[in-house]
Amino acid sequence: ALYLFLIQKRGRALGGLPGGWIVSADHEERECPVLVSLRYGLKGKPDALVSTIHGLVPIERKRARAPKQPYDGDLAQAIAYCILVEDTYGVKPPYVRLQYSDRWFDIPYTEEYKNWALRITHGLMEAKRSGVPNRSHNVASKCRNCSQRKNCGQSLF
């Protein structure tokens, strides 16, 4: 039993999950609930939610290799999951884990990050309501892998 426990602990560490109990995860048999905040007009589903000794921690996974610092879009999405956890469960997450393929970032959930993410998400909602938002980058690989490339009049391809 000790051997199996140590193997599982090592696998979690390599997989980027913090220690604690997995409340929900996309890879598990049980369905991951979509979190909804009517107060902020947000909804989403973190890739995992772990109950740690510090509190509930949302996990956002990305397949790409880690940049030197998290991309703003990835960070805004991850912080939005903190907002959803706080509004849904009534507890403030201590941080969010942003997991790339080769490393992770633990970003503290602060009021400054919360307000920043809300400005971005509400800006995105407003852009969506007002019509076609403008492309905000000149990164060919982002356009190449974008699910909306065929619908976009601003694609780099």
Number of C-alpha atoms within 10 A of each C-alpha: 6 7 8 9 10 11 12 12 15 12 12 14 12 11 15 20 21 19 13 16 13 16 14 20 19 14 10 10 8 9 10 17 12 10 17 18 15 10 8 14 12 17 14 15 21 24 18 20 26 19 17 16 11 10 14 24 29 29 25 22 17 14 9 10 12 17 10 6 8 16 10 11 12 15 20 20 18 25 29 29 28 28 27 28 24 15 17 14 11 10 13 18 24 17 21 23 23 23 24 19 13 14 13 20 16 14 16 14 19 15 9 9 18 16 14 14 22 19 13 17 19 14 12 13 14 12 13 11 10 9 8 11 14 10 12 7 9 10 9 12 9 13 19 13 9 12 10 11 15 11 8 15 12 14 16 15 9
